[in-house]
Amino acid sequence: MKHAFKTALVAASLLTAPAAIADPIEINAVTLAPRSVYITQPFGQFVEEVNEMFEGEIQINWRGGPEVMPPFGQAEGVRNGAMGMTYTSPSYHQGLVPTSGTMNLSFLNYEEIAATDYHERMTELHAEQDLMFLGEIPATQLNFQIYMREEVTSLADLEGLRIRVFPTLLPLVQALGAEPIVLPMGEIYTALERGTIDGYMQGPLGQAEQFGGLVSTVIQPGVYRAGFPVLMNMDIWNEMSPDLQDRLMTFLREDFAPRMDDIWADDIAEERAAMEAAGFQFLELTGEEAERYEDMAMDAAWAVTAENAGEEIAAELRAMLDR
């Protein structure tokens, strides 16, 4: 990686932890993907910075990823105390918090979203389900593209095909006339190789190395945005003093998260070149066709949010996230 992971701990001057008067609060953490996967690297940096800046107050122990706890069960594991923290996908806990997947449903960047009340409302909505929403580690540039095993020349070619999704992406794939198949990331390769799926939706990085020889067509532009919520067990959160709670939340939301949002541009460009070298072909929608596709993606997903969470809350959140 050639981006901001190599930067120094520039936030050290923001927070100065007081002298410890008790043992630090230990937080066992789990992530949606293994340590080696690119999307977990920002969380690794977050853990390092927190443990250094809050030494004597907080100790986060990153226990691992899906090998420790299944991705779709991590939020529930945090809620019931089996784990203290998770860095997860917004849509992996929609069964607990029906509005959680809305974190993906925007073309705005982190600072634009943070200027609204969106993160505060997500804190309230998670608290209703006994989960602490500490904040998100954003990756707005990592939107979601469709990768197909066989060549396609238009969106119409997707009708009836089986496309792997995570829950937020399901309404779009249905709107395209395809069949959405919900699978964890770790199962995509085997399903594609065996023909269980015809394609998948995923972010723009790591595709050439993992799927070279299996993918024929990539459909662009990507849609939505990536952002990974950091959830905490409410009992552990309540062990912290109000001052410590405020300093930890402020560090994530106002210091760390803004630094993480625009670190991916070089990697995306390098990955595009790697995909071209691996023989991936690109179906690039432009002009009105691209606009219709993006509108379809948003409208389909928000319609499901309204159905599951209520029209009023869906409209409130969409007003914060629309460009």
Disulfide bonds with the S-S distance in Angstrom:
none
